[in-house]
Amino acid sequence: MAAGVPRIDGLESLGNPLEDAKRAAAYRAVDENLKFDEHKIVGIGSGSTVVYVAERIGQYLHDSEYSELVSKFICIPTGFQSRNLILDNKLQLGSIEQYPRIDIAFDGADEVDEHLQLIKGGGACLFQEKLVSTSAKTFIIVADSRKKSPQYLGKNWRQGVPIEIVPSAYVRVKDDLLEQLHADKVDIRQGGSAKAGPVVTDNSNFIIDADFGEIKDPRALHTDIKLLVGVVETGLFIDNASKAYFGNSDGTVELVTK
């Protein structure tokens, strides 16, 4: 460990065991996977755990042993939040249009099954997240232990599969999900008290959340949803992640690999 980078086992508590777990998972994922002499283009995802990924890379930036190498990293965001994380930690910002091939990407997940299949999109960035993650040679998940499914996707994450859709197709897609794919429930995600009407993604699309219960074959379900007219992308991330780091409330980190 570099002299100017805090050791994980010596960190002061953030005062919240869940945040401590997220930080431990993110820091360890960066420490064990970011190759400073090889990786140049780094994807930075969205969500509360990825905050600590950007923070950890920023710590290396300010360490004399690594600063020159880290200052040359180009960090690719998956949305507005991750763009701000990159800038807040003084990292160099790039775009997927400029750098369509990414060396390594870090992101969170809403749920992860035993085969490292994922549900993502709870934060409404799923298309950008999938674009970045599938453009990366190595894709690493960081999360707290609540996101680990004991078996099937849909067991812990009950809000449904996020689906990004073309706005004009929302009625058609909703009907097709119910009638053709037999979803239990389909909702257009609403903006909440701060916004009247649906959530609008960074790509000016809508998000539908479709509940299929426990998903025993996420690959087949992803394919079926993608074939519906009006669907841009699904929040089922299939055969993409190579490792997942789960932070536990006792400060330990569980690593799951394929």
C-alpha positions as CSV (number, residue, x, y, z in Angstrom):
1,M,0.0,0.0,0.0
2,A,1.3,3.4,-0.9
3,A,2.3,5.6,2.0
4,G,-0.2,8.3,1.3
5,V,-3.2,6.0,0.7
6,P,-5.1,5.0,3.9
7,R,-5.1,1.3,4.7
8,I,-8.5,-0.3,4.7
9,D,-8.0,-1.9,8.1
10,G,-7.0,1.5,9.6
11,L,-10.0,3.6,8.5
12,E,-12.1,5.4,11.0
13,S,-15.8,4.5,11.0
14,L,-18.1,6.7,9.0
15,G,-20.6,6.2,11.9
16,N,-22.9,4.0,9.8
17,P,-22.1,0.2,9.4
18,L,-23.7,0.1,6.0
19,E,-21.5,3.0,4.7
20,D,-18.5,1.3,6.2
21,A,-19.4,-1.8,4.3
22,K,-19.8,0.0,1.0
23,R,-16.5,1.8,1.5
24,A,-14.6,-1.4,2.4
25,A,-15.9,-3.2,-0.7
26,A,-15.1,-0.3,-3.1
27,Y,-11.6,0.4,-1.7
28,R,-10.7,-3.3,-1.9
29,A,-12.0,-3.6,-5.4
30,V,-9.9,-0.7,-6.5
31,D,-6.8,-1.9,-4.7
32,E,-7.0,-5.4,-6.1
33,N,-8.0,-4.7,-9.7
34,L,-6.8,-1.3,-10.8
35,K,-3.4,-1.8,-12.6
36,F,-1.8,1.6,-12.6
37,D,0.8,0.7,-15.3
38,E,-1.7,-1.0,-17.6
39,H,-5.1,0.6,-17.2
40,K,-5.6,4.0,-18.9
41,I,-9.4,4.2,-19.5
42,V,-11.5,3.6,-16.4
43,G,-15.3,3.4,-16.3
44,I,-17.0,4.9,-13.2
45,G,-20.5,3.8,-12.6
46,S,-23.4,5.2,-10.6
47,G,-24.8,4.7,-7.1
48,S,-23.9,5.1,-3.4
49,T,-21.1,2.5,-3.4
50,V,-19.3,3.8,-6.4
51,V,-18.9,7.1,-4.5
52,Y,-16.1,5.3,-2.7
53,V,-14.6,3.9,-5.9
54,A,-14.0,7.4,-7.2
55,E,-12.8,8.5,-3.7
56,R,-10.2,5.7,-3.6
57,I,-8.9,6.4,-7.1
58,G,-8.6,10.1,-6.0
59,Q,-6.5,9.1,-3.0
60,Y,-4.0,7.4,-5.3
61,L,-4.0,10.6,-7.5
62,H,-2.7,12.5,-4.5
63,D,-0.1,9.9,-3.6
64,S,3.4,10.8,-4.8
65,E,4.1,7.2,-5.9
66,Y,1.0,7.0,-8.2
67,S,0.0,10.6,-9.0
68,E,1.7,10.7,-12.4
69,L,0.1,7.5,-13.6
70,V,-3.4,8.3,-12.2
71,S,-3.3,11.8,-13.6
72,K,-3.2,10.2,-17.0
73,F,-6.3,8.0,-16.4
74,I,-9.3,9.0,-18.5
75,C,-12.5,8.3,-16.5
76,I,-15.7,7.5,-18.4
77,P,-19.0,8.3,-16.6
78,T,-22.3,6.4,-16.8
79,G,-24.4,9.5,-16.1
80,F,-24.6,12.9,-14.4
81,Q,-23.9,11.6,-10.9
82,S,-20.7,9.7,-11.9
83,R,-19.6,12.6,-14.0
84,N,-19.7,14.7,-10.9
85,L,-17.8,12.0,-8.9
86,I,-15.0,12.1,-11.4
87,L,-14.7,15.9,-11.3
88,D,-15.1,16.1,-7.5
89,N,-12.1,13.8,-7.1
90,K,-10.0,15.8,-9.6
91,L,-9.9,12.9,-12.0
92,Q,-9.7,13.4,-15.8
93,L,-13.1,13.2,-17.5
94,G,-13.7,11.6,-20.8
95,S,-16.7,10.3,-22.8
96,I,-17.6,7.0,-24.3
97,E,-17.7,8.6,-27.7
98,Q,-14.1,9.5,-27.4
99,Y,-13.0,6.2,-25.8
100,P,-15.3,3.4,-26.9
101,R,-12.9,0.7,-25.5
102,I,-12.5,0.8,-21.7
103,D,-9.8,-1.1,-19.8
104,I,-11.7,-1.6,-16.5
105,A,-15.1,-0.4,-15.1
106,F,-16.5,-0.3,-11.6
107,D,-20.2,-0.1,-10.8
108,G,-22.8,-1.0,-8.3
109,A,-25.8,-3.3,-8.6
110,D,-29.4,-3.6,-7.3
111,E,-29.1,-7.4,-7.1
112,V,-26.5,-10.0,-7.9
113,D,-27.2,-13.7,-8.2
114,E,-24.8,-16.6,-7.7
115,H,-23.7,-16.6,-11.3
116,L,-22.9,-12.8,-11.3
117,Q,-26.0,-12.0,-13.3
118,L,-27.3,-8.6,-12.3
119,I,-30.3,-6.4,-12.0
120,K,-29.3,-2.7,-12.5
121,G,-31.1,0.5,-13.3
122,G,-32.7,1.4,-9.9
123,G,-31.0,4.8,-10.4
124,A,-32.3,5.1,-13.9
125,C,-28.9,5.1,-15.6
126,L,-29.2,1.5,-17.0
127,F,-28.5,2.2,-20.7
128,Q,-25.4,4.3,-20.0
129,E,-24.2,1.7,-17.4
130,K,-24.6,-1.1,-19.8
131,L,-22.9,0.8,-22.6
132,V,-19.9,1.4,-20.3
133,S,-19.8,-2.0,-18.7
134,T,-20.0,-3.9,-22.0
135,S,-17.3,-1.7,-23.5
136,A,-14.9,-2.7,-20.7
137,K,-12.4,-5.5,-20.8
138,T,-12.9,-6.1,-17.1
139,F,-16.1,-5.2,-15.2
140,I,-16.1,-5.2,-11.4
141,I,-19.2,-4.9,-9.2
142,V,-19.1,-3.2,-5.7
143,A,-22.0,-3.5,-3.4
144,D,-23.1,-4.1,0.2
145,S,-24.2,-7.6,1.2
146,R,-27.9,-6.8,1.0
147,K,-27.5,-6.8,-2.8
148,K,-26.5,-10.5,-2.9
149,S,-29.3,-12.8,-3.9
150,P,-29.4,-16.2,-2.1
151,Q,-30.3,-17.8,-5.4
152,Y,-32.4,-16.1,-8.1
153,L,-32.7,-12.5,-9.3
154,G,-35.9,-10.9,-8.1
155,K,-35.7,-12.6,-4.7
156,N,-34.4,-9.5,-2.9
157,W,-35.0,-6.8,-5.4
158,R,-38.7,-6.6,-5.7
159,Q,-39.1,-3.4,-7.5
160,G,-39.0,-5.2,-10.8
161,V,-36.7,-5.3,-13.8
162,P,-35.9,-1.7,-15.0
163,I,-36.4,-1.3,-18.7
164,E,-35.5,1.9,-20.6
165,I,-38.0,2.6,-23.4
166,V,-38.8,5.2,-26.1
167,P,-41.4,7.5,-24.5
168,S,-44.0,7.2,-27.3
169,A,-44.0,3.4,-26.9
170,Y,-44.7,3.2,-23.2
171,V,-48.3,2.0,-23.6
172,R,-47.4,-0.6,-26.2
173,V,-44.4,-1.9,-24.2
174,K,-46.5,-2.0,-21.0
175,D,-49.2,-4.1,-22.7
176,D,-46.7,-6.4,-24.3
177,L,-44.9,-7.0,-21.0
178,L,-48.2,-8.0,-19.4
179,E,-49.8,-9.9,-22.2
180,Q,-46.9,-11.5,-24.0
181,L,-44.3,-11.9,-21.2
182,H,-46.8,-12.3,-18.4
183,A,-45.2,-9.8,-16.0
184,D,-47.0,-9.7,-12.6
185,K,-46.9,-5.9,-12.5
186,V,-45.7,-3.1,-14.7
187,D,-45.2,0.5,-13.7
188,I,-43.9,3.6,-15.4
189,R,-41.4,5.0,-13.0
190,Q,-42.5,8.3,-11.6
191,G,-40.3,11.3,-10.7
192,G,-41.8,11.5,-7.2
193,S,-42.5,14.7,-5.2
194,A,-39.8,16.7,-7.0
195,K,-41.2,16.0,-10.5
196,A,-44.6,15.7,-11.9
197,G,-44.7,12.8,-14.4
198,P,-42.3,10.0,-15.3
199,V,-38.6,9.7,-14.7
200,V,-36.6,10.9,-17.8
201,T,-33.2,9.3,-18.3
202,D,-30.0,10.9,-19.4
203,N,-31.0,9.7,-22.9
204,S,-34.5,11.4,-22.7
205,N,-36.2,8.0,-22.4
206,F,-38.7,6.6,-19.8
207,I,-38.1,3.8,-17.3
208,I,-40.6,0.9,-16.8
209,D,-40.3,-1.4,-13.8
210,A,-41.6,-4.9,-14.6
211,D,-42.0,-7.4,-11.8
212,F,-41.6,-11.0,-12.9
213,G,-41.0,-12.5,-9.4
214,E,-38.0,-14.7,-9.1
215,I,-36.1,-14.9,-12.4
216,K,-34.8,-18.4,-13.0
217,D,-33.5,-17.7,-16.5
218,P,-32.4,-14.0,-16.7
219,R,-30.7,-14.5,-20.1
220,A,-33.9,-15.7,-21.8
221,L,-36.0,-12.9,-20.1
222,H,-33.5,-10.3,-21.2
223,T,-33.7,-11.5,-24.8
224,D,-37.6,-11.6,-24.8
225,I,-37.8,-8.1,-23.4
226,K,-35.3,-6.7,-25.9
227,L,-37.3,-8.1,-28.8
228,L,-40.3,-5.8,-27.9
229,V,-40.7,-2.8,-30.1
230,G,-39.9,0.4,-28.2
231,V,-37.4,-1.2,-25.7
232,V,-34.0,0.5,-25.7
233,E,-32.3,-1.7,-23.0
234,T,-33.1,-3.9,-20.0
235,G,-31.6,-3.8,-16.5
236,L,-30.6,-7.4,-16.8
237,F,-26.8,-7.5,-17.1
238,I,-25.9,-10.9,-18.5
239,D,-22.4,-12.5,-18.5
240,N,-20.8,-9.2,-18.0
241,A,-19.3,-9.0,-14.5
242,S,-16.1,-10.9,-13.7
243,K,-16.0,-10.2,-9.9
244,A,-18.3,-8.8,-7.2
245,Y,-17.2,-7.3,-3.9
246,F,-19.8,-7.4,-1.1
247,G,-19.2,-5.3,2.0
248,N,-20.5,-6.8,5.2
249,S,-21.7,-4.8,8.3
250,D,-18.9,-6.3,10.4
251,G,-16.3,-4.7,8.1
252,T,-15.3,-7.8,6.1
253,V,-15.6,-8.0,2.4
254,E,-16.7,-11.1,0.4
255,L,-15.3,-11.6,-3.0
256,V,-17.4,-13.6,-5.6
257,T,-15.8,-14.6,-8.9
258,K,-17.0,-16.6,-11.9
